Amino acid sequence: MTLAMGVPPHERSRGWGKVPEGLSARMPVEQRGPGLDRDAVRLLVSRGVEVAHHAFVELPRLLRAGDLLVVNTSSTLAAAVDGWLGHARVVVHFSTRGDDGRWAVELRDPDGLGTTRARTGGPAGAEVRLPGGVRLVLEEPLSARGERLWWARVSAPGGRAAHGAEAAAAAAHGAEATTATAAAHGAEATAVPAADATAVQGPEVTAVLRLLREHGRPIRYSYTERDQPLSVYQTVFALASGDGSGSAEMPSAARPFTARLVAELVSRGVQFAPVSLHTGVASAEAHEPPYPERFAVPEASARLINDVRAGDRRVIAVGTTAVRAVESAAGPDGVVRAAEGWTDLVVTPERGVRAVDGLLTGLHEPEASHLLMLEAVAGRAAIDRSYEEALRGLYLWHEFGDVHLILPADAAHKEHCSSNYR
């Protein structure tokens, strides 16, 4: 699951309606029967308003030689840790590490069933005791929009809180460089540097990474059946970062890929372009608007995307996270340039897409503004038609569920691409 993005109230009425609880995928597909692998999920394919039903293993035959799949290489962190707030037990979801050494966190109440339920955050100054002597002090809400996520200072065992004048100075210095780069590119990335590139990784950061490694577990929600090992939440494209950065929740659109399927795609001439976007904690109940996330589009990937587009071939993003990363690095001219930092870009039909022709994604709740991103790629009518078919066909939702391949309608491909620049 990736960060849920809130849809304005007037957009929440969708003809295909509510998703029945029985269509939530409660466990990974490979655990549903003998001989199954991750690629045993179903694949809904839409080209405009035309919809077809396939198995995911048919993907190599549905793509063309020369197509480019943009994949997110962010690995998933064991981001849920048990703690104590006074005498009350809480679960801390570590969402995002800031440039000043603080962490954006969500506090949740255990529900007695192995998962959690939402709770009101705060107050400022509240201290959460964590395993290993680590303490977390809440400072301020991440956004004026609500108090679900809070910025918090971490103190290592026997150490001070991570105020870090050195880290702040490093972040300020890096911000100048990133601002200049972003301005030169004309891309839509927020001009703030990634913490792993500029901030001093002091004992407080090390303490959190050790905490997650030794006491953390993957974040999961009540629609799942049981806890799963962290390996279940890693995609075949996940790369461990040198500084421990990663996603609070799995970039799940890539989960059905196996090494065997990737090899078959390559043998048929399909190319891959890696990017990274570290996802924050989803707003499972409130469907809040998106928060900034750290991303990187390497020079080699930017060049490959531009080459594919220049050759009138298709750029297909694997997941909404890959769309957000690529579109954050795309200028008004549609050219993608190497970029990294924070992005607060929200892709909507009004903004459109500049560099992406298609999208492979999971199935989203009607309140999630991921649907606005899908509509930016394919249009409202195409998405509504697809979801009507998904419901009729009893497709499964959420991170262990089935997937949806959105391709441009062949006859309208060039016209669609041109409209993305408007």
C-alpha positions in Angstrom: 0.0 0.0 0.0 1.2 3.5 -0.7 0.3 6.8 0.8 -3.5 7.3 0.4 -4.4 10.6 -1.0 -7.7 12.2 -0.1 -10.3 12.9 -2.8 -12.3 16.1 -2.5 -15.9 15.3 -1.3 -17.4 16.2 -4.6 -15.2 13.5 -6.3 -16.1 10.7 -3.9 -19.3 9.6 -5.6 -18.4 6.9 -8.0 -20.9 4.8 -9.9 -19.2 1.6 -9.1 -19.7 2.2 -5.4 -18.2 0.6 -2.3 -15.8 -2.4 -2.4 -17.2 -5.4 -0.5 -15.1 -6.5 2.5 -14.9 -10.0 0.9 -12.8 -8.6 -1.9 -9.9 -7.7 0.4 -6.9 -9.9 -0.2 -6.2 -11.3 3.2 -3.0 -13.1 2.5 -0.3 -13.3 -0.3 -1.4 -15.3 -3.3 1.5 -17.8 -2.9 0.0 -18.8 0.5 -3.5 -19.6 -0.9 -2.6 -23.0 -2.4 0.3 -25.4 -3.3 2.5 -24.5 -6.2 1.5 -20.8 -6.4 4.0 -18.0 -6.8 3.6 -14.3 -6.5 2.7 -14.0 -10.2 -0.4 -16.1 -9.7 -2.6 -13.0 -9.3 -5.1 -11.8 -11.9 -4.5 -9.0 -14.3 -7.2 -6.6 -15.5 -6.2 -4.9 -18.7 -7.8 -1.7 -20.0 -7.2 0.1 -23.2 -9.5 3.1 -23.1 -12.9 1.8 -22.2 -12.1 -1.7 -23.5 -11.4 -4.1 -20.7 -10.0 -7.6 -20.8 -9.3 -10.3 -18.2 -5.9 -12.0 -18.0 -3.5 -13.8 -15.6 -0.5 -11.7 -14.5 1.9 -14.4 -16.0 0.5 -13.2 -19.5 2.1 -9.8 -19.0 5.1 -10.5 -21.3 2.7 -11.2 -24.2 0.7 -8.1 -23.5 3.6 -5.7 -23.8 5.7 -4.9 -26.8 9.4 -5.0 -27.6 10.7 -1.5 -26.8 8.2 -0.9 -24.0 9.8 0.6 -20.8 8.7 -0.4 -17.3 9.7 2.2 -14.7 10.1 0.4 -11.3 10.5 1.7 -7.8 13.6 0.1 -6.1 12.7 1.3 -2.6 12.8 -1.5 0.0 10.2 -1.9 2.7 11.1 -1.2 6.3 9.9 -3.0 9.4 8.3 0.3 10.4 5.8 -0.8 13.1 7.2 -0.9 16.7 5.4 -1.4 20.0 5.8 1.3 22.6 4.2 2.8 25.7 2.7 6.3 26.2 2.3 6.6 29.9 0.6 3.4 31.0 -1.1 2.9 27.6 0.3 0.5 25.0 0.7 2.1 21.5 2.1 1.1 18.1 4.4 3.6 16.4 4.4 3.6 12.6 7.7 5.3 11.5 6.7 7.1 8.3 9.5 9.4 7.0 12.9 10.6 8.2 13.2 14.4 7.9 16.3 16.3 7.0 16.7 17.7 10.5 16.9 14.3 12.2 13.3 14.1 13.2 10.9 11.4 12.1 7.3 11.7 11.0 5.4 9.1 13.0 1.9 7.9 13.5 0.7 6.5 16.9 -2.0 3.9 16.8 -3.9 1.8 19.3 -3.7 -2.0 19.3 -7.1 -3.5 18.5 -6.6 -6.8 20.3 -6.6 -8.7 17.0 -3.0 -8.2 16.0 -3.6 -5.0 14.0 -4.3 -1.4 15.0 -6.9 1.3 14.9 -6.5 5.1 14.5 -6.0 7.3 17.5 -5.7 11.1 18.0 -2.1 12.1 17.9 -0.2 14.3 20.4 -0.1 16.2 22.6 3.2 18.1 21.9 5.8 17.0 24.5 4.3 13.5 24.9 7.0 10.9 25.3 6.8 7.4 24.0 9.0 4.7 25.5 10.3 2.2 22.9 12.4 -1.0 23.2 16.1 -0.8 23.9 15.8 2.4 25.8 14.9 4.5 22.8 12.5 7.4 23.5 10.3 9.4 21.1 9.1 12.9 21.9 6.3 14.4 19.9 6.9 18.0 18.8 4.3 19.2 16.3 1.8 17.9 13.7 3.3 17.2 10.3 0.6 19.3 8.7 -2.0 21.9 9.7 -4.5 19.6 8.0 -4.6 17.2 10.9 -2.9 15.5 13.8 -2.5 11.9 12.5 1.2 12.3 11.7 3.6 14.1 14.1 7.2 15.2 13.8 9.1 13.5 16.7 12.6 13.7 18.1 14.4 10.5 19.0 16.8 10.1 21.8 19.2 7.2 21.7 19.9 5.2 24.9 21.9 7.5 27.2 22.0 10.2 24.6 20.3 13.6 23.9 17.5 14.2 21.5 18.4 14.7 17.9 18.4 18.5 17.7 21.6 18.4 15.7 22.7 21.9 14.7 25.2 20.1 12.5 22.4 18.3 10.6 20.4 21.5 10.3 23.4 23.3 8.8 24.1 20.3 6.4 20.4 20.3 5.4 20.5 24.1 4.7 23.6 23.7 2.6 22.1 20.9 0.6 18.9 22.8 0.1 20.8 25.5 -1.8 22.2 23.0 -4.2 19.0 21.2 -4.7 17.1 24.4 -5.2 19.5 25.5 -8.0 19.2 22.1 -9.7 15.4 22.0 -9.5 15.2 25.5 -10.9 17.5 24.7 -13.8 15.5 21.6 -14.7 12.0 23.2 -14.4 10.9 20.0 -12.7 8.2 19.8 -10.1 10.3 18.5 -7.2 10.2 20.4 -3.9 13.6 21.9 -3.5 14.6 20.1 -0.3 17.5 17.6 -0.2 17.1 14.0 0.8 18.3 13.4 4.3 20.5 10.5 3.3 22.5 12.8 1.0 23.1 15.7 3.4 22.2 15.1 7.0 24.7 13.8 9.5 23.7 10.3 10.4 24.2 10.6 14.2 23.5 8.1 17.0 19.8 9.0 17.0 19.3 7.9 13.4 21.4 4.8 14.0 19.3 4.0 17.1 16.1 4.1 15.0 17.4 1.9 12.3 18.6 -0.6 14.9 15.2 -0.3 16.6 13.4 -1.2 13.3 15.8 -4.0 12.5 15.6 -5.6 15.9 12.1 -4.8 17.1 10.1 -3.7 14.1 7.6 -5.6 12.0 5.9 -4.7 8.7 2.9 -2.4 9.0 -0.4 -4.2 8.4 -4.0 -3.4 8.5 -7.1 -5.2 9.8 -8.1 -6.7 6.4 -5.1 -9.0 6.5 -5.2 -12.3 8.2 -1.9 -12.4 10.1 1.6 -11.0 10.5 3.9 -11.8 7.7 7.8 -11.8 7.5 9.4 -8.7 6.1 10.4 -10.7 3.0 6.8 -11.0 2.0 6.7 -7.2 1.7 9.8 -6.8 -0.5 9.4 -6.6 -4.2 11.9 -8.3 -6.6 13.2 -4.8 -7.5 13.9 -3.7 -3.9 17.5 -2.6 -3.2 18.8 -2.0 0.3 20.1 1.5 0.7 23.5 2.2 2.3 21.9 4.4 5.0 18.9 2.3 5.8 16.3 4.5 4.0 13.2 2.8 2.6 9.4 2.8 2.4 7.1 2.6 5.4 4.8 0.5 3.3 5.5 -1.7 0.3 5.3 -0.2 -3.2 2.9 -3.1 -3.9 2.2 -2.8 -7.6 5.5 -4.6 -8.3 4.8 -7.4 -5.9 3.6 -9.9 -8.5 6.9 -9.8 -10.4 9.2 -12.8 -10.1 12.7 -13.2 -11.3 11.5 -15.6 -13.9 8.9 -13.2 -15.2 11.4 -10.3 -15.3 13.8 -12.6 -17.3 11.0 -13.4 -19.8 10.1 -9.7 -20.2 13.8 -8.9 -20.9 14.1 -11.7 -23.4 11.1 -10.2 -25.3 12.7 -6.8 -25.5 10.9 -5.0 -22.6 13.3 -2.6 -20.8 13.4 -1.4 -17.2 14.2 1.9 -15.7 14.8 2.1 -11.9 13.7 5.1 -9.8 13.1 5.4 -6.1 10.4 6.9 -4.0 10.2 6.1 -0.3 6.5 5.9 0.6 5.1 7.2 3.9 2.4 5.7 6.1 -1.0 5.4 4.4 -4.0 7.2 5.7 -6.1 4.0 5.9 -9.1 5.6 7.5 -9.1 9.3 6.6 -7.7 9.2 3.1 -5.8 12.5 3.7 -4.1 14.5 1.0 -0.6 13.4 0.2 2.5 14.5 2.1 5.9 15.1 0.6 8.0 12.0 -0.1 11.7 11.5 -1.0 12.5 10.4 -4.5 15.3 10.0 -7.0 15.4 9.6 -10.7 18.9 8.6 -11.8 20.5 10.1 -15.0 20.5 6.8 -16.8 16.8 6.2 -16.2 15.9 9.8 -17.2 17.9 9.3 -20.5 16.2 5.9 -21.1 12.7 7.4 -20.6 13.4 10.2 -23.0 14.9 7.8 -25.6 11.8 5.6 -25.5 9.4 8.6 -25.8 11.4 10.0 -28.7 11.1 6.6 -30.5 7.3 6.7 -30.0 7.4 3.7 -27.7 5.5 3.4 -24.4 6.6 4.3 -20.9 4.7 2.3 -18.4 5.1 3.0 -14.7 4.9 0.2 -12.2 2.9 1.7 -9.4 1.6 5.2 -8.5 4.9 5.8 -6.7 6.8 5.4 -9.9 4.4 7.9 -11.6 5.0 10.4 -8.8 8.8 10.1 -9.1 8.9 10.3 -12.9 6.4 13.2 -13.2 8.3 15.1 -10.4 11.4 15.0 -12.6 9.5 15.9 -15.9 9.6 19.5 -17.0 6.8 21.3 -18.8 8.3 20.2 -22.1 7.9 16.5 -21.1 11.6 15.9 -20.9 12.7 13.9 -17.8 15.9 15.0 -16.1 17.8 13.5 -13.3 16.5 14.8 -10.0 16.3 13.9 -6.3 14.9 15.4 -3.2 11.4 15.8 -1.8 8.3 15.9 -4.0 4.9 17.2 -3.1 3.5 16.7 -6.6 -0.1 15.5 -6.8 -1.0 14.1 -10.2 -4.6 15.0 -11.2 -6.5 15.0 -14.5 -6.2 18.8 -14.5 -2.4 18.6 -14.2 -2.1 15.6 -16.5 0.9 13.4 -17.1 3.9 14.5 -19.1 6.1 11.4 -19.4 4.0 8.3 -18.6 1.9 6.5 -21.2 0.6 3.6 -19.1 0.4 2.3 -15.6 0.5 -1.0 -13.7 -1.2 -0.6 -10.4 -3.3 -2.3 -7.7 -7.0 -1.7 -7.1 -7.8 1.4 -5.0 -10.7 2.3 -2.7 -13.2 4.8 -4.1 -12.0 7.5 -1.6 -8.4 7.3 -2.6 -7.0 10.1 -4.9 -4.8 7.5 -6.5 -7.8 7.3 -8.7 -7.3 10.9 -9.8 -3.8 9.8 -10.9 -5.3 6.9 -12.9 -7.7 9.3 -14.5 -4.8 11.6 -15.5 -3.4 8.6 -17.4 -6.6 7.1 -18.9 -9.6 9.4 -18.3 -12.6 9.1 -15.9 -14.7 6.9 -18.2 -12.0 4.3 -18.7 -11.3 4.0 -14.9 -14.9 3.8 -14.0 -15.4 1.1 -16.6 -12.4 -0.9 -15.4 -13.6 -0.8 -11.8 -17.1 -1.9 -12.7 -15.5 -4.9 -14.4 -13.1 -5.6 -11.4 -16.1 -5.7 -9.1 -18.1 -7.8 -11.4 -15.2 -10.2 -11.8 -14.5 -10.4 -8.1 -11.0 -9.1 -8.3 -9.1 -8.7 -5.0 -8.0 -5.4 -3.5 -5.0 -4.2 -1.5 -1.3 -5.0 -1.4 -1.8 -8.8 -1.8 -4.5 -8.4 -4.4 -4.8 -8.4 -8.1 -3.4 -5.7 -10.4 -4.6 -3.4 -13.2 -2.7 -2.7 -16.4 -3.7 0.6 -18.0 -2.6 1.0 -21.6 -3.4 3.7 -24.1 -6.1 2.9 -26.6 -4.1 2.0 -29.7 -5.9 4.3 -32.1 -5.8 7.3 -29.7 -2.2 6.8 -28.5 -0.6 9.8 -30.2 -3.6 12.0 -29.5 -3.5 11.0 -25.7 0.3 11.7 -25.5 -0.2 15.1 -27.1 -3.0 16.0 -24.7 -0.7 15.4 -21.7 1.2 18.6 -22.5 -1.9 20.9 -22.2 
